[in-house]
Amino acid sequence: MALGGLWHRARQGVARMLAPVADMFRNDDDDIVPVPLRSRRAERADRRRLRRAGYLDPLQFMEVVAGLGRREAKERLHIFSLSDFRKAAGAEKWNRLGGLVEVAVDQIIRRHIDPETDFYTRLDAETACVVLPRADRKVARTRVTTITRDIASHLFGNSVLAGRRPQVVVANVALSEVLGNRRAIRTAVAAAAPAAAPPPTEPAAAQDIHRVTLAKLLGEPEAAPAAAPYSISGGPRHGGDEPVWTVMHAEPRPRPAAETMPAEAEWIDAELTQRALAAEVGGAHLAPETSLTLVWTPTWVTSSSSIGAFHARVIRLDEEGGEALEGVNAYADASPVEALTLDRFVATQAARELTGIFVGSRRIGLTVPVHWTSLAPRWRDCIRIPFEECPATARRRFLKIEVFGLNPDISPGILHSLCNPLEGLGCDVMVRLPLSVPEMIGAMRGARAVGVDLAELPEEDRVGDDELFARLERFRDAARRARVPCYVWSVRRRAMIERLVDAGFSLVNGAGVMGDVAHPMVTRQ
């Protein structure tokens, strides 16, 4: 032991003596990162840990976590729980499918971790734990988000179980907290679960979900030409006539001066033409077999301290077994006519729900998103007509239409008059804007509320909770100066939801409040 210690000290002394010599042979352009001398025991521990990267059984996993946790107190343990899926599926189905679910989750996790450095385990059939020791905070957040999305898409797709959409519960906890506390993981999962209980659902209502394929949505006259590639999207390679309501490429007829449309229409037409050409270049277009499903996201209303509203969310599935695109992601790379197709589906189903709420004397508000291009003069009636058939009192009391998809490149003239086409409905109009440009709030004339959707944040804007909350506060302050309320969608963490409610945001929803449901209904708090 004495000779070993003497040899180790000698090595350290020689290393310090040779350090200036090594500097002479180092290029000035190289990044100089000081590497602290480490004991042989720590080096052996790292080698053992790297050899055991990838999947580890729970005992091996905890051994590695214990060693890493003592050295890296800030390292995080990421937990993925399918407890909500197990509850929604029921004991019988879970016992039958649990093994297949376990294999699928393992494959997804392996796909997104580095097998040389990262490691994970499965505590039981519904709980998996992952450690990403070499990933910085931003990279780790991106990987966890991707794993969560892929698990949900693979297991759930556009399914609705027992009247609601189950969700993957994600939590993270410091490794130092896991050591010596057997309940740390269970406590973290419980804290990350939705704050509100799912509503009671009658069996018949649970099965009556709004779902349709585009071929069925267009009807028999348009179904045959819709079978041709790209015909619905209005692309250049369509093999048949476009649907009768699609006039994207029609040549404008000469009009007398009295019939000339206002400048607003010309601005929008120019914008639509540019976006249609851009959408045809790339991206996955809608197809006749594309399936659309409408679900509703329970929304916390701060003024009543309860879940008093539901936000419409469309789920797009282009092929069986493919990735389910939810909410704003369903509109990704869509041309204006494809966005209109999605909006028509949402508006039609939302109008039916609105009538049912009014007839049933339920005090529930609905927020219905509509892409701004669907408000062009040639298409806006497709959005207004379904709601015009609802009672005027229902529109005034229970309906809010939200315009989204806006960006700073849109002409100011369009922004100023964007809410005008919806004024005749007698409902409030909300406007969703990018978080990074709160200065757009002042241009939104007629908007009764402005807000952001965290699902729309670009990768560079996905930051920690404190910085994100500071940015949201700046956005809220700009809204207050314009004297309009402010709301936030797609908040996953319950702690962030509590901060937003305390800060005065009028509406908040997301996985941290409650998962999506098949129909708006009174919920248990």
C-alpha positions as CSV (number, residue, x, y, z in Angstrom):
1,M,0.0,0.0,0.0
2,A,2.8,2.4,0.9
3,L,4.7,1.7,-2.4
4,G,1.4,2.1,-4.3
5,G,0.8,5.5,-2.8
6,L,4.4,6.6,-3.3
7,W,4.1,5.6,-7.0
8,H,0.9,7.5,-7.4
9,R,2.4,10.7,-5.9
10,A,5.4,10.3,-8.2
11,R,3.2,10.1,-11.2
12,Q,1.4,13.3,-10.2
13,G,4.8,15.1,-9.7
14,V,6.1,14.0,-13.1
15,A,2.8,15.1,-14.8
16,R,3.2,18.6,-13.3
17,M,6.9,18.8,-14.4
18,L,6.0,17.8,-18.0
19,A,3.0,20.2,-18.3
20,P,5.1,23.2,-19.6
21,V,6.7,20.9,-22.1
22,A,3.4,19.6,-23.4
23,D,2.2,23.2,-23.8
24,M,5.1,23.9,-26.2
25,F,3.7,21.2,-28.6
26,R,0.1,22.4,-28.4
27,N,-1.4,24.5,-31.2
28,D,-2.7,27.9,-30.1
29,D,-5.9,27.2,-32.0
30,D,-6.7,24.1,-30.0
31,D,-9.3,24.4,-27.2
32,I,-7.4,24.1,-24.0
33,V,-9.5,22.3,-21.4
34,P,-7.8,21.6,-18.1
35,V,-8.2,18.0,-17.1
36,P,-7.9,17.4,-13.4
37,L,-5.8,14.5,-12.2
38,R,-7.9,11.7,-11.0
39,S,-7.3,8.7,-8.7
40,R,-6.9,5.3,-10.2
41,R,-10.1,4.2,-8.3
42,A,-12.2,6.9,-10.0
43,E,-10.7,5.9,-13.4
44,R,-11.6,2.3,-12.8
45,A,-15.1,3.2,-11.7
46,D,-15.6,5.2,-14.9
47,R,-14.3,2.3,-17.0
48,R,-16.7,-0.1,-15.2
49,R,-19.6,2.3,-15.8
50,L,-18.8,2.8,-19.5
51,R,-18.6,-1.0,-19.9
52,R,-22.1,-1.2,-18.3
53,A,-23.7,1.5,-20.5
54,G,-26.9,0.8,-22.3
55,Y,-29.6,-1.4,-20.6
56,L,-28.8,-2.4,-17.0
57,D,-30.9,-4.5,-14.6
58,P,-32.2,-2.4,-11.6
59,L,-29.5,-3.5,-9.2
60,Q,-26.6,-2.7,-11.6
61,F,-28.4,0.5,-12.5
62,M,-28.6,1.6,-8.9
63,E,-24.9,0.8,-8.4
64,V,-23.9,3.0,-11.3
65,V,-26.3,5.7,-10.1
66,A,-24.8,5.6,-6.6
67,G,-21.3,6.1,-7.9
68,L,-22.3,8.8,-10.3
69,G,-24.5,10.5,-7.8
70,R,-21.7,10.9,-5.3
71,R,-19.4,12.5,-7.8
72,E,-22.0,14.4,-9.9
73,A,-24.7,15.7,-7.5
74,K,-26.4,17.8,-10.2
75,E,-26.8,14.9,-12.6
76,R,-30.5,14.1,-13.3
77,L,-32.4,10.8,-13.4
78,H,-35.2,10.9,-16.1
79,I,-38.3,8.9,-15.4
80,F,-40.9,7.7,-17.9
81,S,-44.1,6.3,-16.5
82,L,-47.0,4.7,-18.3
83,S,-49.2,4.6,-15.2
84,D,-51.8,6.8,-16.9
85,F,-51.9,4.4,-19.9
86,R,-52.3,1.4,-17.5
87,K,-55.2,3.0,-15.7
88,A,-57.0,4.0,-19.0
89,A,-56.4,0.5,-20.6
90,G,-57.7,-1.4,-17.6
91,A,-56.2,-4.4,-15.8
92,E,-57.3,-7.0,-18.4
93,K,-55.9,-5.2,-21.4
94,W,-52.7,-4.2,-19.5
95,N,-52.0,-7.8,-18.5
96,R,-52.4,-8.8,-22.1
97,L,-50.3,-6.0,-23.6
98,G,-47.8,-5.2,-20.9
99,G,-45.1,-7.3,-22.4
100,L,-45.4,-5.8,-25.9
101,V,-45.5,-2.3,-24.4
102,E,-42.3,-3.0,-22.5
103,V,-40.5,-4.2,-25.7
104,A,-41.7,-1.1,-27.6
105,V,-40.6,1.3,-25.0
106,D,-37.2,-0.3,-24.8
107,Q,-36.7,0.0,-28.5
108,I,-37.7,3.7,-28.5
109,I,-35.3,4.5,-25.6
110,R,-32.4,2.6,-27.3
111,R,-33.0,4.6,-30.4
112,H,-32.4,7.9,-28.7
113,I,-29.6,7.3,-26.2
114,D,-25.9,6.8,-26.8
115,P,-25.2,3.1,-26.0
116,E,-21.5,3.9,-25.2
117,T,-22.2,6.5,-22.4
118,D,-25.9,6.5,-21.5
119,F,-27.7,3.9,-19.5
120,Y,-31.3,3.0,-18.5
121,T,-33.3,0.4,-16.7
122,R,-36.9,-0.7,-16.2
123,L,-38.2,-0.7,-12.7
124,D,-41.4,-2.5,-13.7
125,A,-43.6,-2.8,-16.8
126,E,-44.7,0.8,-16.6
127,T,-41.7,2.7,-15.3
128,A,-38.3,3.3,-17.1
129,C,-35.4,5.4,-15.9
130,V,-32.7,7.0,-18.0
131,V,-29.4,8.7,-17.2
132,L,-27.6,10.9,-19.8
133,P,-24.3,11.7,-18.1
134,R,-22.5,13.2,-21.1
135,A,-25.4,15.3,-22.3
136,D,-25.7,18.9,-21.3
137,R,-29.0,20.3,-20.0
138,K,-30.3,21.4,-23.4
139,V,-29.4,18.2,-25.2
140,A,-30.9,16.1,-22.4
141,R,-34.2,18.1,-22.5
142,T,-34.4,17.5,-26.3
143,R,-33.8,13.8,-26.0
144,V,-36.4,13.4,-23.2
145,T,-38.9,15.3,-25.2
146,T,-38.3,13.2,-28.3
147,I,-38.5,9.9,-26.3
148,T,-41.8,11.0,-24.7
149,R,-43.3,12.0,-28.1
150,D,-42.3,8.8,-29.8
151,I,-43.6,6.6,-26.9
152,A,-46.9,8.4,-27.0
153,S,-47.2,8.3,-30.8
154,H,-46.3,4.6,-30.9
155,L,-48.5,3.4,-28.1
156,F,-51.5,5.8,-28.4
157,G,-51.5,7.2,-32.0
158,N,-54.8,8.9,-32.3
159,S,-56.5,6.5,-29.9
160,V,-58.9,7.6,-27.1
161,L,-59.3,5.1,-24.2
162,A,-62.3,5.4,-21.9
163,G,-63.1,8.8,-23.3
164,R,-59.7,10.4,-22.8
165,R,-56.2,10.3,-24.2
166,P,-53.6,8.8,-21.8
167,Q,-50.3,10.5,-21.6
168,V,-46.7,9.5,-20.8
169,V,-45.8,11.0,-17.4
170,V,-42.3,12.4,-17.4
171,A,-40.3,13.4,-14.3
172,N,-36.7,14.1,-13.4
173,V,-34.9,14.1,-10.1
174,A,-31.3,14.7,-9.0
175,L,-29.3,11.6,-8.5
176,S,-28.3,12.8,-5.0
177,E,-32.0,12.8,-4.0
178,V,-32.5,9.2,-5.2
179,L,-29.7,7.9,-3.0
180,G,-31.0,6.9,0.4
181,N,-34.6,7.7,-0.5
182,R,-36.6,4.7,-1.8
183,R,-39.7,6.8,-2.5
184,A,-37.9,9.6,-4.5
185,I,-38.9,8.2,-7.9
186,R,-42.5,7.5,-6.9
187,T,-42.8,11.0,-5.4
188,A,-41.4,12.6,-8.6
189,V,-43.8,10.7,-10.8
190,A,-46.7,11.7,-8.6
191,A,-45.7,15.3,-8.7
192,A,-45.4,15.3,-12.5
193,A,-48.9,13.6,-13.0
194,P,-51.8,15.8,-14.1
195,A,-53.1,18.1,-11.4
196,A,-56.8,17.3,-12.1
197,A,-58.5,13.9,-12.2
198,P,-60.0,12.8,-15.5
199,P,-63.8,13.4,-15.8
200,P,-66.3,10.5,-15.4
201,T,-67.3,9.3,-18.9
202,E,-70.3,7.2,-19.9
203,P,-69.3,4.2,-22.0
204,A,-71.3,5.4,-25.1
205,A,-69.8,8.8,-25.0
206,A,-66.3,7.3,-24.6
207,Q,-66.6,5.5,-27.9
208,D,-68.3,8.4,-29.8
209,I,-65.1,10.1,-30.8
210,H,-64.9,12.7,-33.7
211,R,-62.8,10.8,-36.3
212,V,-62.9,10.8,-40.1
213,T,-60.7,10.2,-43.1
214,L,-60.3,12.9,-45.7
215,A,-62.0,10.7,-48.4
216,K,-65.1,10.5,-46.2
217,L,-64.9,14.2,-45.2
218,L,-64.9,15.4,-48.8
219,G,-67.9,13.2,-49.6
220,E,-68.6,10.9,-52.6
221,P,-68.4,13.5,-55.4
222,E,-64.8,14.4,-54.4
223,A,-63.7,11.0,-53.2
224,A,-62.7,9.7,-56.6
225,P,-60.4,12.6,-57.6
226,A,-59.1,12.7,-54.1
227,A,-57.6,9.3,-54.6
228,A,-55.0,10.8,-57.0
229,P,-51.7,11.8,-55.5
230,Y,-51.5,15.4,-54.2
231,S,-55.0,16.2,-55.4
232,I,-56.2,17.4,-51.9
233,S,-53.1,19.5,-51.4
234,G,-53.5,21.3,-54.7
235,G,-50.0,20.3,-55.7
236,P,-48.8,20.4,-59.3
237,R,-49.0,16.6,-59.9
238,H,-52.7,16.1,-59.2
239,G,-54.4,13.5,-61.3
240,G,-57.9,14.7,-61.1
241,D,-60.0,17.8,-60.5
242,E,-59.6,19.6,-57.1
243,P,-62.4,19.7,-54.6
244,V,-65.1,22.3,-55.7
245,W,-64.2,24.6,-52.8
246,T,-60.5,24.8,-53.8
247,V,-59.8,27.7,-56.1
248,M,-56.1,28.1,-55.3
249,H,-55.0,28.3,-58.9
250,A,-58.0,29.8,-60.5
251,E,-57.4,32.9,-62.7
252,P,-59.2,36.0,-61.3
253,R,-61.9,37.2,-63.7
254,P,-62.0,40.9,-64.7
255,R,-64.1,42.9,-62.3
256,P,-65.7,46.3,-62.6
257,A,-64.4,49.0,-60.3
258,A,-67.4,48.6,-58.0
259,E,-66.7,44.9,-57.5
260,T,-63.0,45.2,-56.9
261,M,-62.2,43.5,-53.6
262,P,-60.5,45.6,-50.9
263,A,-56.8,45.8,-50.6
264,E,-57.0,43.4,-47.6
265,A,-58.0,40.6,-50.0
266,E,-55.1,41.3,-52.4
267,W,-52.6,41.1,-49.5
268,I,-54.0,37.8,-48.3
269,D,-54.1,36.4,-51.8
270,A,-50.5,37.3,-52.3
271,E,-49.5,35.6,-49.0
272,L,-51.5,32.5,-49.9
273,T,-49.9,32.2,-53.3
274,Q,-46.4,32.3,-51.7
275,R,-47.3,29.8,-49.0
276,A,-48.9,27.5,-51.5
277,L,-45.8,27.4,-53.7
278,A,-43.6,26.8,-50.7
279,A,-45.8,24.0,-49.4
280,E,-45.7,22.2,-52.7
281,V,-41.9,22.0,-52.7
282,G,-41.6,19.6,-49.7
283,G,-43.2,18.2,-46.6
284,A,-45.8,15.4,-46.1
285,H,-49.1,16.3,-47.8
286,L,-52.5,15.2,-46.8
287,A,-53.8,12.0,-48.5
288,P,-57.3,10.6,-48.9
289,E,-56.5,8.0,-46.2
290,T,-55.3,10.6,-43.8
291,S,-57.3,10.2,-40.6
292,L,-58.3,13.3,-38.5
293,T,-59.4,13.0,-34.9
294,L,-60.6,15.8,-32.7
295,V,-59.9,15.8,-28.9
296,W,-60.4,18.5,-26.3
297,T,-57.7,19.8,-23.9
298,P,-59.1,20.8,-20.4
299,T,-58.1,24.4,-19.7
300,W,-57.7,26.0,-16.3
301,V,-59.6,29.3,-16.0
302,T,-57.8,31.5,-13.5
303,S,-60.8,33.8,-12.8
304,S,-62.9,30.8,-11.6
305,S,-60.1,28.7,-10.2
306,S,-61.4,25.7,-12.1
307,I,-61.3,23.8,-15.3
308,G,-64.0,25.8,-17.1
309,A,-62.9,25.6,-20.7
310,F,-61.8,23.1,-23.3
311,H,-59.4,23.7,-26.2
312,A,-59.9,21.9,-29.5
313,R,-56.9,19.8,-30.8
314,V,-56.8,18.0,-34.1
315,I,-54.7,14.8,-34.4
316,R,-53.5,13.9,-37.9
317,L,-52.5,10.4,-38.8
318,D,-51.3,10.1,-42.4
319,E,-50.9,6.3,-42.4
320,E,-51.7,3.4,-40.1
321,G,-48.9,2.9,-37.6
322,G,-47.3,6.2,-38.5
323,E,-46.5,9.2,-36.3
324,A,-49.5,11.1,-35.0
325,L,-49.2,14.8,-35.5
326,E,-51.1,16.7,-32.8
327,G,-52.2,20.3,-32.5
328,V,-50.1,22.8,-34.3
329,N,-47.8,20.0,-35.6
330,A,-50.7,18.7,-37.7
331,Y,-50.4,21.9,-39.8
332,A,-46.6,21.4,-40.3
333,D,-45.7,21.9,-44.0
334,A,-49.4,22.2,-44.9
335,S,-50.4,24.3,-47.8
336,P,-53.2,26.9,-47.2
337,V,-55.9,24.6,-48.7
338,E,-54.7,21.7,-46.5
339,A,-54.9,24.0,-43.5
340,L,-58.4,24.9,-44.5
341,T,-59.3,21.2,-44.7
342,L,-58.1,20.7,-41.1
343,D,-60.0,23.8,-40.0
344,R,-63.2,22.8,-41.6
345,F,-63.1,19.5,-39.8
346,V,-62.4,21.2,-36.5
347,A,-65.0,23.9,-37.0
348,T,-67.8,21.5,-37.9
349,Q,-67.2,19.2,-34.9
350,A,-66.7,22.1,-32.5
351,A,-70.1,23.6,-33.7
352,R,-71.8,20.4,-32.8
353,E,-70.2,20.4,-29.4
354,L,-71.2,24.0,-28.9
355,T,-74.9,23.2,-29.7
356,G,-74.8,20.3,-27.3
357,I,-73.4,22.4,-24.5
358,F,-76.1,25.0,-25.0
359,V,-78.9,22.5,-25.1
360,G,-77.5,20.6,-22.1
361,S,-77.3,23.9,-20.1
362,R,-73.6,23.2,-19.3
363,R,-71.4,26.1,-18.3
364,I,-68.3,25.2,-20.4
365,G,-66.3,27.4,-22.7
366,L,-64.8,26.3,-26.0
367,T,-61.7,27.7,-27.6
368,V,-61.4,26.7,-31.3
369,P,-58.2,27.3,-33.2
370,V,-58.3,28.4,-36.8
371,H,-55.3,29.0,-39.1
372,W,-55.1,32.6,-40.2
373,T,-55.0,31.6,-43.9
374,S,-58.5,30.1,-43.6
375,L,-59.8,33.6,-43.0
376,A,-59.0,34.7,-46.5
377,P,-62.1,36.2,-48.3
378,R,-62.4,33.2,-50.6
379,W,-62.5,30.7,-47.7
380,R,-63.7,32.4,-44.5
381,D,-67.3,31.2,-45.0
382,C,-66.1,27.6,-44.6
383,I,-65.3,28.6,-41.0
384,R,-68.2,30.8,-40.3
385,I,-71.1,28.8,-41.6
386,P,-70.9,25.9,-39.1
387,F,-71.0,28.3,-36.2
388,E,-73.7,30.5,-37.7
389,E,-76.0,27.4,-37.3
390,C,-75.5,27.5,-33.6
391,P,-77.7,29.6,-31.3
392,A,-76.4,33.2,-31.0
393,T,-76.5,33.0,-27.2
394,A,-74.2,29.9,-27.3
395,R,-71.7,31.7,-29.5
396,R,-71.7,34.8,-27.3
397,R,-71.4,33.0,-24.0
398,F,-69.4,29.8,-24.7
399,L,-67.3,30.2,-27.9
400,K,-63.9,31.8,-28.4
401,I,-62.2,31.4,-31.8
402,E,-58.4,31.5,-31.7
403,V,-56.4,32.6,-34.8
404,F,-52.9,31.0,-35.0
405,G,-50.0,30.5,-37.4
406,L,-49.0,34.2,-37.4
407,N,-45.4,35.5,-37.7
408,P,-43.7,38.9,-38.1
409,D,-43.4,38.5,-41.9
410,I,-47.1,38.9,-42.4
411,S,-48.2,42.3,-43.8
412,P,-49.3,44.8,-41.1
413,G,-52.5,45.4,-43.1
414,I,-53.5,41.7,-42.7
415,L,-52.8,41.8,-38.9
416,H,-54.9,44.9,-38.4
417,S,-58.0,43.4,-40.0
418,L,-57.5,39.8,-39.2
419,C,-60.3,39.6,-36.6
420,N,-62.8,41.4,-38.8
421,P,-64.2,38.3,-40.6
422,L,-65.3,36.8,-37.3
423,E,-67.0,39.8,-35.8
424,G,-70.4,38.8,-37.3
425,L,-70.4,35.6,-35.2
426,G,-70.6,37.6,-32.0
427,C,-67.9,35.5,-30.2
428,D,-64.6,36.6,-28.7
429,V,-61.5,36.3,-30.9
430,M,-58.2,35.3,-29.4
431,V,-54.8,35.5,-31.2
432,R,-51.9,33.1,-30.7
433,L,-48.5,34.8,-31.4
434,P,-44.8,33.7,-31.2
435,L,-43.3,34.2,-27.8
436,S,-40.3,35.9,-29.2
437,V,-42.2,38.8,-30.8
438,P,-44.4,40.4,-28.1
439,E,-44.4,43.6,-30.2
440,M,-46.9,42.0,-32.5
441,I,-49.6,42.4,-29.8
442,G,-50.2,46.0,-30.5
443,A,-51.0,45.3,-34.2
444,M,-53.8,42.8,-33.3
445,R,-56.9,45.0,-33.4
446,G,-60.1,43.4,-32.2
447,A,-58.4,40.6,-30.3
448,R,-59.9,40.0,-26.9
449,A,-56.9,37.9,-25.7
450,V,-53.4,37.0,-26.8
451,G,-51.3,34.0,-25.9
452,V,-48.6,31.5,-26.8
453,D,-48.3,27.8,-27.4
454,L,-45.2,26.3,-25.9
455,A,-45.5,23.4,-28.4
456,E,-44.5,26.0,-31.1
457,L,-41.3,27.0,-29.5
458,P,-38.2,26.5,-31.7
459,E,-35.4,24.4,-30.3
460,E,-33.2,27.4,-29.5
461,D,-36.0,28.8,-27.3
462,R,-36.5,25.7,-25.2
463,V,-34.9,26.8,-22.0
464,G,-35.2,26.1,-18.3
465,D,-38.3,26.9,-16.3
466,D,-36.9,30.2,-14.8
467,E,-35.8,31.7,-18.1
468,L,-39.0,30.5,-19.8
469,F,-41.1,32.1,-17.1
470,A,-39.2,35.4,-17.4
471,R,-39.9,35.4,-21.2
472,L,-43.6,34.7,-20.5
473,E,-43.8,37.5,-18.0
474,R,-42.4,39.9,-20.6
475,F,-45.0,38.7,-23.1
476,R,-47.7,39.2,-20.4
477,D,-46.5,42.7,-19.6
478,A,-46.8,43.6,-23.3
479,A,-50.3,42.2,-23.3
480,R,-51.2,44.3,-20.2
481,R,-50.0,47.4,-21.9
482,A,-52.3,46.6,-24.8
483,R,-55.1,45.9,-22.2
484,V,-55.8,42.4,-23.2
485,P,-55.6,39.2,-21.2
486,C,-52.9,36.6,-21.8
487,Y,-52.9,32.8,-21.9
488,V,-50.5,29.9,-22.3
489,W,-51.0,26.5,-24.0
490,S,-49.1,23.1,-23.7
491,V,-47.5,23.5,-20.3
492,R,-46.2,20.1,-19.2
493,R,-44.9,20.7,-15.6
494,R,-47.3,21.3,-12.8
495,A,-44.9,23.6,-11.0
496,M,-44.8,25.9,-14.1
497,I,-48.6,25.9,-14.2
498,E,-48.8,27.1,-10.6
499,R,-46.4,29.9,-11.4
500,L,-48.4,31.0,-14.4
501,V,-51.7,31.0,-12.6
502,D,-50.2,33.0,-9.7
503,A,-48.7,35.5,-12.2
504,G,-52.2,36.2,-13.6
505,F,-52.4,34.3,-16.9
506,S,-56.1,34.0,-17.7
507,L,-56.1,30.5,-19.3
508,V,-53.5,27.7,-18.9
509,N,-53.6,24.2,-20.3
510,G,-51.3,21.3,-21.0
511,A,-50.3,17.8,-19.7
512,G,-49.7,19.3,-16.3
513,V,-53.4,20.2,-16.0
514,M,-55.1,17.2,-17.5
515,G,-54.8,14.9,-20.5
516,D,-57.0,15.3,-23.6
517,V,-60.6,14.0,-23.5
518,A,-63.0,12.9,-26.2
519,H,-65.7,15.5,-25.4
520,P,-65.9,18.7,-23.2
521,M,-67.6,17.9,-19.9
522,V,-67.6,19.0,-16.3
523,T,-64.5,17.7,-14.5
524,R,-63.5,16.8,-11.0
525,Q,-61.0,19.2,-9.5
